[in-house]
């Protein structure tokens, strides 16, 4: 199984007991490099009766103007922004629907989890047990 398949497998394991979520691999089938605007267009084509939104960290919102077709994204999709320590994006984006999530700041990121696994640290407190087991079985993120 390639890296994409392994990653997608870990997402499926993480959400398998929660009917509110469904893993989607559409982005993996699109040309590289991958752009969020292209993925959203493809999702709208495949699922015309669904509404899509974006969830991102506040650090990403600060740099959204570097994204390809960011104006299209801001105009057409609500963006839910999770607070990140050291970031406070106060810029206004016109009519964009920016919803700042009232959640506690947790110093945790996918990058930190992958690096911890790579260096042999225990991440069982960060992930569901089934995901930890899957990562171990598939030998993911190790050197």
C-alpha positions in Angstrom: 0.0 0.0 0.0 1.4 3.5 -0.9 1.6 6.4 1.5 -1.7 7.9 0.3 -3.5 4.6 1.0 -1.9 4.3 4.4 -2.8 7.9 5.4 -6.4 7.4 4.1 -6.6 4.1 6.1 -5.6 5.9 9.3 -8.4 8.5 8.7 -10.9 5.7 8.1 -9.8 4.0 11.4 -10.1 7.3 13.3 -13.7 8.0 12.3 -15.1 4.5 11.9 -17.3 4.7 15.0 -18.6 8.2 14.3 -21.4 8.4 11.7 -21.1 12.2 11.5 -17.9 11.8 9.4 -17.0 10.1 6.1 -13.5 9.8 4.7 -13.2 11.0 1.1 -10.2 10.3 -1.1 -11.2 12.6 -4.0 -8.2 14.9 -3.5 -5.7 12.0 -3.9 -7.1 11.3 -7.4 -6.6 14.9 -8.6 -3.5 16.2 -10.5 -0.6 17.4 -8.5 0.1 19.8 -7.0 -3.1 19.7 -5.0 -5.1 23.0 -4.5 -8.0 23.4 -2.2 -10.0 25.4 -4.7 -9.7 22.5 -7.2 -10.7 20.0 -4.6 -13.8 22.0 -3.6 -14.9 22.3 -7.2 -14.5 18.5 -7.7 -16.5 17.9 -4.5 -19.3 20.2 -5.7 -19.3 18.3 -9.0 -19.5 14.9 -7.3 -21.9 15.9 -4.6 -24.1 18.8 -5.9 -26.6 18.5 -3.1 -24.0 18.9 -0.3 -22.6 22.1 1.3 -18.9 22.2 2.0 -16.9 24.3 4.4 -13.3 24.5 5.4 -11.7 24.0 8.8 -8.3 25.4 9.4 -6.0 26.7 12.0 -5.6 30.4 12.6 -2.1 30.2 11.3 -3.4 29.1 7.9 -6.0 31.9 7.8 -3.2 34.4 8.2 -1.6 33.1 5.0 -4.7 32.3 2.9 -3.9 35.1 0.4 -1.0 32.8 -0.8 -3.5 30.1 -1.7 -4.4 29.5 -5.3 -7.8 31.1 -6.0 -8.2 32.2 -2.4 -10.8 34.8 -3.4 -13.0 32.0 -4.8 -12.7 30.1 -1.6 -13.5 33.1 0.6 -16.5 34.0 -1.5 -18.1 30.6 -1.7 -17.2 28.6 1.4 -17.6 29.2 5.1 -14.3 28.9 6.9 -14.1 27.6 10.5 -11.0 28.8 12.2 -9.4 27.0 15.2 -7.3 29.2 17.5 -3.6 28.7 17.4 -1.2 30.0 20.1 0.9 32.9 18.8 -1.6 33.7 16.0 -4.4 36.2 16.0 -5.7 37.0 12.6 -7.7 40.3 12.8 -7.7 41.0 9.0 -11.2 41.4 7.5 -12.0 39.4 4.3 -14.9 41.4 2.9 -18.1 39.2 2.7 -16.2 36.0 3.6 -17.9 33.8 6.2 -15.1 33.4 8.8 -16.3 31.6 12.0 -13.8 31.6 14.8 -14.3 28.4 16.8 -14.7 29.0 20.5 -12.5 26.1 21.5 -9.6 25.8 23.9 -6.2 26.1 22.4 -4.5 22.8 22.5 -0.8 22.7 21.6 -1.2 19.7 19.3 -0.7 19.3 15.6 -0.4 16.6 13.0 3.2 17.7 12.4 4.0 17.3 16.1 2.4 13.9 16.3 4.3 12.6 13.2 7.6 14.0 14.5 7.0 12.4 17.9 6.4 9.0 16.3 9.4 9.5 14.1 11.6 10.1 17.2 10.1 7.2 19.2 7.9 9.2 21.6 4.6 7.9 23.0 1.6 9.5 21.3 -1.1 7.3 22.8 -2.5 10.3 24.7 -3.1 12.2 21.4 -4.9 9.6 19.3 -7.6 7.0 19.6 -6.3 3.5 20.5 -7.3 2.1 17.1 -5.3 4.8 15.3 -2.2 4.2 17.4 -2.5 0.5 16.6 -2.9 1.1 12.9 0.1 3.5 12.8 2.2 0.9 14.6 1.0 -2.0 12.4 1.7 -0.1 9.2 5.0 1.3 10.5 3.9 4.9 9.6 6.0 8.0 10.2 9.1 6.2 11.3 12.5 6.7 9.7 
